[in-house]
Amino acid sequence: MGASLLRVGASAAMIAALVTLSACSSHPSASASSHPTVTHPTATASAAPSPTATSTAAVFAGRNASMTDDEALARLASPKTGETWFSNPRPIGAPSWAAGNPNLDPSTISWFEFGMRAGNTIVGYVDQNIQELFERSQGGTWQWIGAPSARQPATGASGVTFGSAEVPLNETIYYDSLTLPSRFTLPSGEPLEVHENDKGGLANPGYTVANQPTGTTVDSLGGYSIIRYTTPVTFVWAEVYSVTAPAGVTYQDLYYMLRSPYGTYIPLFYDPFPGLDAVTWSVPTSIASDGSSYLADLNDISCGMWEKDHNTIVVGVPAAEWKVGGKTSLGQSVYVPTSSNRLLQPLYDSYAAAKSKAGQPAASLDAFRTAPAFVGYVIPGTSQWLAYLNGAYSGRAWC
């Protein structure tokens, strides 16, 4: 399930913000950030699997909109397009041609130099994420690099300029080192998905990632590093519905970031299994008969789609309070709660409160448990448990 391709260059707002999520995937107690900022994370070297970011020895050239991830990885490992990157973006003033453009409001847009190619300086503007890239010659001539990834197709348009400015579109130039795969793959076979044309956001003090420098680097390739973060968080349902949080249980937000060679951060979506309907169940469930069932993170309270940019590690629920309920397509076990599972009552109470708010009856506690309303998953190669919700049987049920 690779991330879909995004056409860069059509709009200043087309790439989703790295940090500020929509209301459809936010935590209740966090600021406008995809990750809570209550504490700094700590490195967890014992739980940091390395992705298989191997590449072939083949040399690839030209654009290829249908390239495989292997080809993208090969381009990252050995770029042939001549670009070099500054280790960190260099802030500059806005170019004169940007003045008066309502889409380039200097109160929200910042400009940076990112690298060099063939004597030209690679420049971009940022609104949380990098939105557009340009090349500026030594003589001050600008070109708009509308499709900087080799897997983006050229439109073949002629006479196109950027906005109202006379900055011509150049679709001949692309960068091998901006040609990301749709996913990296962990040794377990689990994917880390990425929007392959997302160029990332800057690690400035306003961004959570800048305050989280102690992540664990799990692999590197071609100037990119995959970094694993864990951040202590709370049980959000106790805050939303005033239910009693289970005693002795703690939680950590797990997420991965891809640090680019030019100093930005791109979220990677950890996706151990795509959904409850993708599990081969060995216990009775209502998944097949209930079309409203869907997978969400334990701590995701929104009404929208869970973005998979955060997963909740649960510490303090004994293994005896889970039992194997099925297998993923990779052969990993998915666990369902026993009647003694200490997450059962608080999660049921939040679900019942949501149903009451919506003026609807709640299922019984036993039907809730066997649906299953939530599942557990052990991160392969570790003893760390993740917990996921069946959104139809959760505090999200008011949606």
MOCOR-V757755 format. One record per backbone hydrogen bond with DSSP energy under -1.0 kcal/mol. NH is the residue of the N-H (numbers start at 0). CO is the residue of the C=O. Records with the same first field share a line. If there is no record, write none. Layout:
# MOCOR-V757755
NH=CO  CO
This chain:
# MOCOR-V757755
13=10
24=21
32=30
41=229
46=43
51=184
52=50
63=149
66=63
71=67
72=68
73=69
74=70
75=71
76=72
77=73
83=115
85=113
89=112
91=110
97=94
98=95
100=97
103=100
107=104
108=104
109=125
111=123
112=89
113=121
114=121
115=83
116=119
119=116
120=135
121=114
122=133
123=111
124=131
125=109
126=128
128=126
129=199
130=124
133=122
134=142
135=120
136=140
139=136
142=134
143=167
144=132
145=143
151=148
161=166
164=161
166=164
168=159
169=143
174=147
177=174
178=175
179=177  195
183=191
185=189
188=185
191=183
192=268
193=181
197=194
200=264
203=201
206=203
209=206
210=207
211=208
215=227
217=225
218=225
220=223
223=220
224=258
225=218
226=256
227=215
228=254
230=252
232=250
237=234
239=235
240=236
248=245
249=314
251=312
252=230
253=310
254=228
256=226
257=265
258=224
259=263
262=259
264=200
265=257
267=255
268=192
270=190
277=274
278=275
279=326
281=324
282=324
285=370
289=285
292=289
295=388
297=386
299=296
310=253
312=251
313=384
314=249
320=317
321=318
322=335
324=333
325=333
326=279
327=331
330=327
333=325
334=375
335=322
337=320
340=337
343=340
346=342
347=343
348=344
349=345
350=346
351=347
352=348
353=349
354=350
355=351
356=352
357=353
358=355
359=354
367=363
368=364
369=365
370=366
372=367
374=387
375=334
376=385
378=383
381=378
385=376
386=311
387=374
388=295
389=372
390=293
392=389
396=393
398=395
